């Protein structure tokens, strides 16, 4: 991470995508809100800065503006959409409301193909536009690099100052050769070496963990999911037996989860692993509780109680490790302001209160989910763990509508295993974001062996998504759905009806509670 690209976020829906595209080009990137201090950015010693888009207008009274020192700092800059308008507005150009908005696909005519930004790009490409303002004059010393029918200045550059700007969105897949254009900025303008990989990250992270921890001990709450598993593998590589992992069996886990975690971490990696049987205390506290928010809060508090008790038994342990990821720590910008409504609270196994007086070790806090998976694979963690679909912190409790009891957990565990097993056999596990079963709070009439039954119903849920923020129901083949239904009804005593959830997010959420 000796080379860093800083992305300043002005409220664009694509900001994280810009950061990801940079990383896909094997260059490390960081996102900061536009109001970040100039000194903080300089402390990263960035090799380049990217200004994101925004829903704002640069000439508006409360338009988001960064520290003016950014415009003349000598660091290469790329402005995208609002970022281009901002550069023009502050450096002497002119931006005004366009008589014709430009949204969607547009033909980009490149007039300066010898520009570093467009090296190796054809004269005409399809690009993605999303703007209602446009430039009718660029700043002195800049030259026009490209245009579209509606945007006379769709790209501009100042070679000596190494400042470039594009009106279109190179970061989205809709722009032809967009990744190559961004790559040109990174390599030909910023001089980046494209050396940031999973293995280079591991090498750097191991060094940082050793420097931070020294000879002290670290405790980690292991959930068996991707994030905590990779964090455990990385920290163990750095400090070995100084790490102790605590795995809390809350009775709300997937089938055979305890055995899988024990085999991987105690067996294969030889880690210090404490497995805590806590099913009774969790289920006793959940008895009679139906409200999903109450369930989440009870599970979160109970986990903290159990974890704290076990951590205290270890003696002096100054450090707590968490599998925090980059999207959790990015300070997102909402230009229009105002609080967002809470859909549901989230309980992360690592989300422990600050009054526990631990110092934090968060080795993954600069990575996105796909990068965490790549690091896990490079560490040699079992692909069944690294490639796992997301699983909610409260476990099966939020997939059991109504009261959470052991018998209902066992029913759902068995049905859920069949769903995942069949989806894996059909080759769809890696193609969908999540796939699971939900136990419904109803019973229905059925017929088995000429006898009437009155048993439970389950819903099967499978969705496709890029990041979990939005999702569509997966169009699984009918024969696959048929096999899932047939196996659940025949193999899980107590279930006689299977339904398939065809709701998208929004308006529904991925989980039912």
C-alpha positions, 0 to 999 in steps of 0.5 A: 500500500505504498501507492494510494489513490484517494477518492473524494466522495461528493455524494455519488451513488458510484463512489464505492464503485470507483474505489473498487475499479481502482483496486481491480487495477491492482492499485490501493484506494481509499474513500474520504468525504469531500470535506476531509482535511487536506492534511489527512489526505496528504498523510496518505501520500497519495499518488493520485486523487479522484473527484467523484460525481454528485447529485449537486450543482457546482453553482448552487449555494450549498454545493459540496466543495473540498479544501481549495488547496486540493486544486493546486497540490501538484498531485494528479487529479481525475474529475468524474462528472460533478468532479469535472464540473467542479474542476472547471468551475474552480479553475476558471471554466464555466458550467451551466444548466444544460438545455438538454439533459444527457442520461444513459448511453452516448457516443463519445468522440475522442479528439486527442487520442495521444492524451495519456487518458485515452491511449489505446482507446478507439476514436469512438466509444459508447459511454454512460452519461448522467448529468443535467449540467455541462461545460461551455468553456474549459479553464485556461491551459486545458484542452478538449480531449473528447465530446458527445453530441450534447456535451461539447466538452466531455473530457479535458486535460492539462498535461503539465498539471496532470489534471484530467476530467471526464463528464461520463462515468468510466467506472460503470460497466456501461462505458466501453473500455471504462476500466482501461481509461481509469487504468490509463490515469493510474499508470500513465498519469499517476505512475502507479505500479499495479502491485497491490494483490491479496498476497502483497496485502497479507505481507503488509498486514502481517507486518502491521499486526506484529508491530501493533500487538508485539508480544501481547495476546489477542482474542477474537469472536469467531462466527464461522463466517467469511469475515471473522474466519479470514481475520482469524487466519491472518492474525494467526499467521502473524502472531500464532498462539498469541491469538485465542478464538472464542466460538459461541454455539448459540443454538442458532447455527447452521447444520454441523457448523460447530464441527466444521469450525472446529475441524478448520481452525483447531484441526487444520490451523492448530489455533487456540479455539474455545467452543462455548456451548451456550444454546440453553442461555440463548433459547431461554432468553428468547422464549416467548419473544416474537418481535424481530427487533427484540430477538436481535437485541436479546441475541446481541446482548447475550452474545456480549455476556457470554463472550465477556465471561469467557474472555475474562477467563483468559486473563490479561488480553489487551486486544480484541480482533474484529472482522470489520470490512471497508464498507463498514468504516467508509463515511458515506456522504448524503448531499441532501442530508437528513437521517435515513430510516432504520429498516432493522438493526444489525448484530455483528459478532464482532460488534462489541461495546467499547466499555469492554476496554480492549484495543482493537485489531481490525486487519480487514478494515480496508478491504471489500468483501470480494477482496476478503475472499481473495485473501482467505484463499491466499491464506489457504482457508477452506474454500467452503468457508471463504466462498460462503454466502452471507449469514445473519449475525442473529443466525436462524432466529431471524429466519424463524418467524415467531417464537424461537424454540429448539424444535423449530431451530432443528426443523429449519436447520434440516430444511436449510441444509437441503436448500443449500445442498441442492443449490450447490449440486446444481451449480448455483451456489456461487451464482446467487448472493444468498439461498436459504429456508425460512420457517413460517409461523403457520401450519397447513393441511397435507396428505401423506400416505392417505392420511391427513397432516397438519404441519409446518410450511417453509419458504425458500429464498434465493436472491441475486445481488452485487452488494446486498443493498438491492437484490432480485429473486433468483430465477432458479430452474423449476426442476431444481425447486422441485427437488428442493421441495420434494426432499424437504417434505420427505426428509424433514418430519414436521414440514408438509409445504414448501413455497418460493419467495419471488420478492425483490429488495426493495420493497422486501428485504433479503432476510424475512426479519 
